[in-house]
């Protein structure tokens, strides 16, 4: 079997010449620029980075409970995490085909569709990048609100910039973004180390909630209410509301696919597959156990009164109030900072990978001396500072961000089927079993339904509407403009199809 020759990443060793028999799949051919990512990550590093996904509970789980109740919220979050875990197996097979390509899921979508409809790659990569990168502003401002409310309650001033006003929470959010940017500029490993350190607090806070049914007299099963409606009496209303929330939850529950974005940076290619599996399993477990614990401590009415503060209230019902409340706040802040850190690392690789594949301006191809796509990081930081300054309610941007993110997931899942059909000869060191094709078909249909219904009915959650949908569509339109600029102005390449480079020599099949 052969494997596609694409612009891959070097890992610190000197590559063989493109024409030599020892040339590995993914080695740059004539006219292709090598990349400079360094292979330093283990699967544990990527797992630590992906732990930030579970911290998403602190951002929007309270809002879910407020609308549909504790039991419904637990079922929705656990089910979404299960979908994310299952589809990681398909992404692992795609990663084994393109082990030297940075950027992960959207780049695999591009590789699948490039010979059929190349602009699909631009839509996937920019939708994915915006989905991950916009989270930075949402999460950092949420952290700023927590800090300002707890430790700066008297700070009610605002800076008047003429075109906008920003208060302490926004300034703290911007400061946190700049702070987290620093370790990211030194590589994925320092960024993973940051997540390992602050992840201790995150796990400690989760342990409190998981143990709550056993140790807290305040935990009451009747608090776990069902608020999705009566499926027998009004099936469409119930299904529609569930699909809308699954649309919003997807930005968190599917996030463990980020482990694929670091494929060229793993010490062993097996590390990528292991990271995808373990992070998916961990997130499913957390999204099942923590909501069960929290849901029994808080009523739906209390969640509706203060969705963001729900976890602090729940914590005081397990352990005594006082200094421990500040410990809980620090745990929440740790989870939020992990989210900023992971989003910056993953989003930058996606934009960098898009530039390598000639889907974005070539200026984004550069890495710094630490082997980091610094320009892609700067682009994300600049965009999020603008969002913080000009968007009054940053969490509303989640609706817009999810449009592109779920489109990228959909194109990648469908791309799995395309690669199986168009290129069965490709070497797949990891190959999903015989159930892979029907599983992929089911996931494509499910994701398409969630994407369409969720985007068009987001107002049911109270966080979106036509404005947010228009922003999401606008970002996707911008991706096509940048794609057109790169292909026509910078490269003079065809627009609709991107022929795959022909291997100089057949690749040696992997032994299985």
PEHUHU-V173931 format. One record per residue. N is the residue number from 1. SS is DSSP state (@ for helix, = for strand, . for the rest). PSI is psi in radians with two decimals (none if undefined). Layout:
n:N ss:SS psi:PSI
n:N ss:SS psi:PSI
This chain:
n:1 ss:. psi:2.62
n:2 ss:= psi:2.94
n:3 ss:. psi:2.59
n:4 ss:. psi:2.50
n:5 ss:. psi:2.00
n:6 ss:. psi:2.92
n:7 ss:. psi:1.84
n:8 ss:. psi:-2.96
n:9 ss:= psi:2.36
n:10 ss:. psi:2.76
n:11 ss:. psi:0.64
n:12 ss:. psi:-0.33
n:13 ss:. psi:2.82
n:14 ss:. psi:2.10
n:15 ss:. psi:2.65
n:16 ss:. psi:2.82
n:17 ss:. psi:2.60
n:18 ss:. psi:-0.43
n:19 ss:. psi:-0.07
n:20 ss:. psi:2.64
n:21 ss:. psi:-0.41
n:22 ss:. psi:0.05
n:23 ss:. psi:2.11
n:24 ss:. psi:2.74
n:25 ss:. psi:2.32
n:26 ss:. psi:-0.16
n:27 ss:. psi:2.35
n:28 ss:. psi:2.38
n:29 ss:. psi:-2.98
n:30 ss:. psi:2.29
n:31 ss:. psi:-0.03
n:32 ss:. psi:2.36
n:33 ss:. psi:2.27
n:34 ss:. psi:2.65
n:35 ss:= psi:3.01
n:36 ss:. psi:0.52
n:37 ss:. psi:2.52
n:38 ss:. psi:2.36
n:39 ss:. psi:1.60
n:40 ss:. psi:-0.11
n:41 ss:= psi:2.51
n:42 ss:. psi:2.97
n:43 ss:@ psi:-0.49
n:44 ss:@ psi:-0.62
n:45 ss:@ psi:-0.80
n:46 ss:@ psi:-0.64
n:47 ss:@ psi:-0.76
n:48 ss:@ psi:-0.70
n:49 ss:@ psi:-0.74
n:50 ss:@ psi:-0.20
n:51 ss:@ psi:-0.38
n:52 ss:@ psi:-0.47
n:53 ss:@ psi:-0.76
n:54 ss:@ psi:-0.47
n:55 ss:@ psi:-0.24
n:56 ss:@ psi:-0.31
n:57 ss:@ psi:-0.67
n:58 ss:@ psi:-0.27
n:59 ss:@ psi:-0.82
n:60 ss:@ psi:0.03
n:61 ss:@ psi:-0.66
n:62 ss:@ psi:-0.68
n:63 ss:@ psi:-0.61
n:64 ss:@ psi:-0.79
n:65 ss:@ psi:-0.70
n:66 ss:@ psi:-0.56
n:67 ss:@ psi:-0.74
n:68 ss:@ psi:-0.04
n:69 ss:. psi:2.83
n:70 ss:@ psi:-0.76
n:71 ss:@ psi:-0.78
n:72 ss:@ psi:-0.74
n:73 ss:@ psi:-0.73
n:74 ss:@ psi:-0.79
n:75 ss:@ psi:-0.77
n:76 ss:@ psi:-0.80
n:77 ss:@ psi:-0.71
n:78 ss:@ psi:-0.72
n:79 ss:@ psi:-0.76
n:80 ss:@ psi:-0.69
n:81 ss:@ psi:-0.61
n:82 ss:@ psi:-0.74
n:83 ss:@ psi:-0.79
n:84 ss:@ psi:-0.70
n:85 ss:@ psi:-0.79
n:86 ss:@ psi:-0.78
n:87 ss:@ psi:-0.29
n:88 ss:@ psi:-0.50
n:89 ss:@ psi:-0.65
n:90 ss:@ psi:-0.71
n:91 ss:@ psi:-0.54
n:92 ss:@ psi:-0.69
n:93 ss:@ psi:-0.76
n:94 ss:@ psi:-0.66
n:95 ss:@ psi:-0.59
n:96 ss:@ psi:-0.40
n:97 ss:@ psi:-0.64
n:98 ss:. psi:1.13
n:99 ss:. psi:-0.31
n:100 ss:. psi:0.23
n:101 ss:. psi:2.13
n:102 ss:. psi:2.77
n:103 ss:. psi:-0.41
n:104 ss:. psi:-2.42
n:105 ss:@ psi:-0.84
n:106 ss:@ psi:-0.53
n:107 ss:@ psi:-0.62
n:108 ss:@ psi:-0.65
n:109 ss:@ psi:-0.75
n:110 ss:@ psi:-0.77
n:111 ss:@ psi:-0.61
n:112 ss:@ psi:-0.69
n:113 ss:@ psi:-0.12
n:114 ss:. psi:-0.60
n:115 ss:. psi:-0.25
n:116 ss:. psi:-0.88
n:117 ss:. psi:1.56
n:118 ss:. psi:-0.61
n:119 ss:@ psi:-0.34
n:120 ss:@ psi:-0.58
n:121 ss:@ psi:-0.69
n:122 ss:@ psi:-0.75
n:123 ss:@ psi:-0.74
n:124 ss:@ psi:-0.81
n:125 ss:@ psi:-0.73
n:126 ss:@ psi:-0.63
n:127 ss:@ psi:-0.73
n:128 ss:@ psi:-0.80
n:129 ss:@ psi:-0.79
n:130 ss:@ psi:-0.65
n:131 ss:@ psi:-0.76
n:132 ss:@ psi:-0.75
n:133 ss:@ psi:-0.60
n:134 ss:@ psi:-0.43
n:135 ss:@ psi:-0.51
n:136 ss:@ psi:-0.80
n:137 ss:@ psi:-0.72
n:138 ss:@ psi:-0.87
n:139 ss:@ psi:-0.72
n:140 ss:@ psi:-0.68
n:141 ss:@ psi:-0.64
n:142 ss:@ psi:-0.75
n:143 ss:@ psi:-0.70
n:144 ss:@ psi:-0.67
n:145 ss:@ psi:-0.73
n:146 ss:@ psi:-0.82
n:147 ss:@ psi:-0.81
n:148 ss:@ psi:-0.72
n:149 ss:@ psi:-0.63
n:150 ss:@ psi:-0.77
n:151 ss:@ psi:-0.17
n:152 ss:. psi:0.93
n:153 ss:. psi:-0.42
n:154 ss:. psi:-0.13
n:155 ss:. psi:1.61
n:156 ss:. psi:0.13
n:157 ss:. psi:2.93
n:158 ss:= psi:2.46
n:159 ss:= psi:2.24
n:160 ss:= psi:1.93
n:161 ss:. psi:0.13
n:162 ss:. psi:-1.03
n:163 ss:. psi:-0.21
n:164 ss:. psi:2.85
n:165 ss:= psi:2.39
n:166 ss:= psi:2.40
n:167 ss:= psi:-2.99
n:168 ss:@ psi:-0.72
n:169 ss:@ psi:-0.72
n:170 ss:@ psi:-0.71
n:171 ss:@ psi:-0.70
n:172 ss:@ psi:-0.72
n:173 ss:@ psi:-0.77
n:174 ss:@ psi:-0.73
n:175 ss:@ psi:-0.69
n:176 ss:@ psi:-0.67
n:177 ss:@ psi:-0.81
n:178 ss:@ psi:-0.63
n:179 ss:@ psi:-0.81
n:180 ss:@ psi:-0.44
n:181 ss:@ psi:-0.58
n:182 ss:@ psi:-0.99
n:183 ss:@ psi:-0.52
n:184 ss:@ psi:-0.52
n:185 ss:. psi:-0.21
n:186 ss:. psi:0.03
n:187 ss:. psi:2.91
n:188 ss:@ psi:-0.53
n:189 ss:@ psi:-0.82
n:190 ss:@ psi:-0.66
n:191 ss:@ psi:-0.71
n:192 ss:@ psi:-0.65
n:193 ss:@ psi:-0.69
n:194 ss:@ psi:-0.78
n:195 ss:@ psi:-0.58
n:196 ss:@ psi:-0.73
n:197 ss:@ psi:-0.94
n:198 ss:@ psi:-0.25
n:199 ss:@ psi:-0.38
n:200 ss:@ psi:-0.77
n:201 ss:@ psi:-0.71
n:202 ss:@ psi:-0.84
n:203 ss:@ psi:-0.62
n:204 ss:@ psi:-0.72
n:205 ss:@ psi:-0.69
n:206 ss:@ psi:-0.65
n:207 ss:@ psi:-0.64
n:208 ss:@ psi:-0.80
n:209 ss:@ psi:-0.64
n:210 ss:@ psi:-0.63
n:211 ss:@ psi:-0.21
n:212 ss:@ psi:-0.78
n:213 ss:@ psi:-0.41
n:214 ss:@ psi:-0.51
n:215 ss:@ psi:-0.22
n:216 ss:. psi:2.23
n:217 ss:. psi:-0.18
n:218 ss:. psi:-0.20
n:219 ss:. psi:2.14
n:220 ss:. psi:2.16
n:221 ss:@ psi:-0.63
n:222 ss:@ psi:-0.32
n:223 ss:@ psi:-0.36
n:224 ss:. psi:1.51
n:225 ss:. psi:2.72
n:226 ss:. psi:2.05
n:227 ss:. psi:0.32
n:228 ss:. psi:-0.12
n:229 ss:. psi:-3.14
n:230 ss:. psi:1.94
n:231 ss:. psi:-0.61
n:232 ss:. psi:-0.67
n:233 ss:. psi:-0.71
n:234 ss:. psi:1.34
n:235 ss:@ psi:-0.74
n:236 ss:@ psi:-0.73
n:237 ss:@ psi:-0.72
n:238 ss:@ psi:-0.83
n:239 ss:@ psi:-0.73
n:240 ss:@ psi:-0.80
n:241 ss:@ psi:-0.71
n:242 ss:@ psi:-0.75
n:243 ss:@ psi:-0.64
n:244 ss:@ psi:-0.75
n:245 ss:@ psi:-0.61
n:246 ss:@ psi:-0.55
n:247 ss:@ psi:-0.81
n:248 ss:@ psi:-0.68
n:249 ss:@ psi:-0.44
n:250 ss:@ psi:-0.59
n:251 ss:@ psi:-0.47
n:252 ss:@ psi:-0.91
n:253 ss:@ psi:-0.53
n:254 ss:. psi:-0.04
n:255 ss:@ psi:-0.29
n:256 ss:@ psi:-0.22
n:257 ss:@ psi:-0.22
n:258 ss:@ psi:-0.42
n:259 ss:@ psi:-0.44
n:260 ss:@ psi:-0.36
n:261 ss:@ psi:-0.32
n:262 ss:@ psi:0.32
n:263 ss:@ psi:-0.80
n:264 ss:@ psi:-0.18
n:265 ss:@ psi:0.03
n:266 ss:= psi:2.55
n:267 ss:. psi:-0.62
n:268 ss:. psi:2.48
n:269 ss:@ psi:-0.38
n:270 ss:@ psi:-0.43
n:271 ss:@ psi:-0.64
n:272 ss:@ psi:-0.81
n:273 ss:@ psi:-0.74
n:274 ss:@ psi:-0.68
n:275 ss:@ psi:-0.72
n:276 ss:@ psi:-0.72
n:277 ss:@ psi:-0.88
n:278 ss:@ psi:-0.67
n:279 ss:@ psi:-0.64
n:280 ss:@ psi:-0.75
n:281 ss:@ psi:-0.76
n:282 ss:@ psi:-0.79
n:283 ss:@ psi:-0.70
n:284 ss:@ psi:-0.79
n:285 ss:@ psi:-0.76
n:286 ss:@ psi:-0.73
n:287 ss:@ psi:-0.22
n:288 ss:@ psi:-0.82
n:289 ss:@ psi:-0.77
n:290 ss:@ psi:-0.82
n:291 ss:@ psi:-0.59
n:292 ss:@ psi:-0.75
n:293 ss:@ psi:-0.82
n:294 ss:@ psi:-0.71
n:295 ss:@ psi:-0.50
n:296 ss:. psi:-0.17
n:297 ss:. psi:-0.36
n:298 ss:. psi:2.39
n:299 ss:. psi:2.83
n:300 ss:@ psi:-0.63
n:301 ss:@ psi:-0.72
n:302 ss:@ psi:-0.69
n:303 ss:@ psi:-0.68
n:304 ss:@ psi:-0.55
n:305 ss:@ psi:-0.71
n:306 ss:. psi:1.38
n:307 ss:. psi:-0.70
n:308 ss:. psi:-0.58
n:309 ss:. psi:0.09
n:310 ss:@ psi:-0.71
n:311 ss:@ psi:-0.61
n:312 ss:@ psi:-0.78
n:313 ss:@ psi:-0.78
n:314 ss:@ psi:-0.66
n:315 ss:@ psi:-0.73
n:316 ss:@ psi:-0.25
n:317 ss:. psi:-0.01
n:318 ss:. psi:-0.77
n:319 ss:. psi:2.74
n:320 ss:. psi:2.61
n:321 ss:. psi:3.06
n:322 ss:. psi:-2.42
n:323 ss:@ psi:-0.48
n:324 ss:@ psi:-0.43
n:325 ss:@ psi:-0.71
n:326 ss:@ psi:-0.61
n:327 ss:@ psi:-0.73
n:328 ss:@ psi:-0.74
n:329 ss:@ psi:-0.68
n:330 ss:@ psi:-0.63
n:331 ss:@ psi:-0.72
n:332 ss:@ psi:-0.76
n:333 ss:@ psi:-0.68
n:334 ss:@ psi:-0.78
n:335 ss:@ psi:-0.72
n:336 ss:@ psi:-0.72
n:337 ss:@ psi:-0.61
n:338 ss:@ psi:-0.66
n:339 ss:@ psi:-0.75
n:340 ss:@ psi:-0.77
n:341 ss:@ psi:-0.86
n:342 ss:@ psi:-0.71
n:343 ss:@ psi:-0.70
n:344 ss:@ psi:-0.73
n:345 ss:@ psi:-0.81
n:346 ss:@ psi:-0.82
n:347 ss:@ psi:-0.66
n:348 ss:@ psi:-0.63
n:349 ss:@ psi:-0.62
n:350 ss:@ psi:-0.77
n:351 ss:@ psi:-0.68
n:352 ss:@ psi:-0.79
n:353 ss:@ psi:-0.63
n:354 ss:@ psi:-0.70
n:355 ss:@ psi:-0.70
n:356 ss:@ psi:-0.59
n:357 ss:. psi:0.25
n:358 ss:. psi:0.64
n:359 ss:. psi:-0.21
n:360 ss:. psi:2.84
n:361 ss:. psi:2.46
n:362 ss:@ psi:-0.29
n:363 ss:@ psi:-0.38
n:364 ss:@ psi:0.04
n:365 ss:@ psi:-0.31
n:366 ss:. psi:2.51
n:367 ss:. psi:2.75
n:368 ss:. psi:-3.03
n:369 ss:. psi:-0.19
n:370 ss:. psi:0.12
n:371 ss:. psi:0.58
n:372 ss:. psi:2.37
n:373 ss:. psi:1.30
n:374 ss:@ psi:-0.65
n:375 ss:@ psi:-0.63
n:376 ss:@ psi:-0.63
n:377 ss:@ psi:-0.78
n:378 ss:@ psi:-0.66
n:379 ss:@ psi:-0.72
n:380 ss:@ psi:-0.73
n:381 ss:@ psi:-0.82
n:382 ss:@ psi:-0.78
n:383 ss:@ psi:-0.72
n:384 ss:@ psi:-0.56
n:385 ss:@ psi:-0.73
n:386 ss:@ psi:-0.77
n:387 ss:@ psi:-0.73
n:388 ss:@ psi:-0.69
n:389 ss:@ psi:-0.69
n:390 ss:@ psi:-0.26
n:391 ss:. psi:2.05
n:392 ss:. psi:-0.69
n:393 ss:. psi:1.53
n:394 ss:@ psi:-0.51
n:395 ss:@ psi:-0.38
n:396 ss:@ psi:-0.42
n:397 ss:@ psi:-0.25
n:398 ss:@ psi:-0.64
n:399 ss:@ psi:-0.76
n:400 ss:@ psi:-0.74
n:401 ss:@ psi:-0.65
n:402 ss:@ psi:-0.50
n:403 ss:@ psi:-0.90
n:404 ss:@ psi:-0.66
n:405 ss:@ psi:-0.85
n:406 ss:@ psi:-0.52
n:407 ss:@ psi:-0.70
n:408 ss:@ psi:-0.75
n:409 ss:@ psi:-0.76
n:410 ss:@ psi:-0.81
n:411 ss:@ psi:-0.59
n:412 ss:@ psi:-0.74
n:413 ss:@ psi:-0.78
n:414 ss:@ psi:-0.58
n:415 ss:@ psi:-0.54
n:416 ss:@ psi:-0.77
n:417 ss:@ psi:-0.68
n:418 ss:@ psi:-0.77
n:419 ss:@ psi:-0.67
n:420 ss:@ psi:-0.64
n:421 ss:@ psi:-0.83
n:422 ss:@ psi:-0.54
n:423 ss:. psi:1.10
n:424 ss:. psi:-0.28
n:425 ss:. psi:-0.21
n:426 ss:= psi:2.47
n:427 ss:. psi:2.20
n:428 ss:. psi:1.54
n:429 ss:. psi:-0.56
n:430 ss:. psi:2.13
n:431 ss:. psi:2.20
n:432 ss:. psi:2.63
n:433 ss:. psi:-2.93
n:434 ss:. psi:-0.31
n:435 ss:. psi:-0.05
n:436 ss:@ psi:-0.81
n:437 ss:@ psi:-0.90
n:438 ss:@ psi:-0.60
n:439 ss:@ psi:-0.79
n:440 ss:@ psi:-0.72
n:441 ss:@ psi:-0.80
n:442 ss:@ psi:-0.72
n:443 ss:@ psi:-0.62
n:444 ss:@ psi:-0.82
n:445 ss:@ psi:-0.82
n:446 ss:@ psi:-0.84
n:447 ss:@ psi:-0.67
n:448 ss:@ psi:-0.74
n:449 ss:@ psi:-0.80
n:450 ss:@ psi:-0.72
n:451 ss:@ psi:-0.85
n:452 ss:@ psi:-0.91
n:453 ss:@ psi:-0.75
n:454 ss:@ psi:-0.76
n:455 ss:@ psi:-0.66
n:456 ss:@ psi:-0.23
n:457 ss:. psi:0.38
n:458 ss:@ psi:-0.36
n:459 ss:@ psi:-0.30
n:460 ss:@ psi:-0.41
n:461 ss:@ psi:-0.28
n:462 ss:. psi:0.06
n:463 ss:. psi:0.05
n:464 ss:. psi:3.13
n:465 ss:. psi:-2.82
n:466 ss:@ psi:-0.65
n:467 ss:@ psi:-0.85
n:468 ss:@ psi:-0.66
n:469 ss:@ psi:-0.68
n:470 ss:@ psi:-0.66
n:471 ss:@ psi:-0.78
n:472 ss:@ psi:-0.76
n:473 ss:@ psi:-0.66
n:474 ss:@ psi:-0.69
n:475 ss:@ psi:-0.73
n:476 ss:@ psi:-0.65
n:477 ss:@ psi:-0.69
n:478 ss:@ psi:-0.63
n:479 ss:@ psi:-0.64
n:480 ss:@ psi:-0.60
n:481 ss:@ psi:-0.81
n:482 ss:@ psi:-0.63
n:483 ss:@ psi:-0.78
n:484 ss:@ psi:-0.72
n:485 ss:@ psi:-0.79
n:486 ss:@ psi:-0.79
n:487 ss:@ psi:-0.71
n:488 ss:@ psi:-0.79
n:489 ss:@ psi:-0.83
n:490 ss:@ psi:-0.52
n:491 ss:. psi:-0.37
n:492 ss:. psi:0.88
n:493 ss:. psi:2.78
n:494 ss:. psi:2.70
n:495 ss:. psi:-0.77
n:496 ss:. psi:-0.51
n:497 ss:. psi:2.51
n:498 ss:. psi:1.60
n:499 ss:. psi:2.43
n:500 ss:. psi:2.36
n:501 ss:. psi:2.48
n:502 ss:. psi:2.28
n:503 ss:. psi:2.48
n:504 ss:. psi:-0.67
n:505 ss:. psi:2.64
n:506 ss:. psi:2.50
n:507 ss:. psi:2.64
n:508 ss:. psi:2.20
n:509 ss:. psi:2.54
n:510 ss:. psi:2.52
n:511 ss:. psi:2.24
n:512 ss:. psi:none
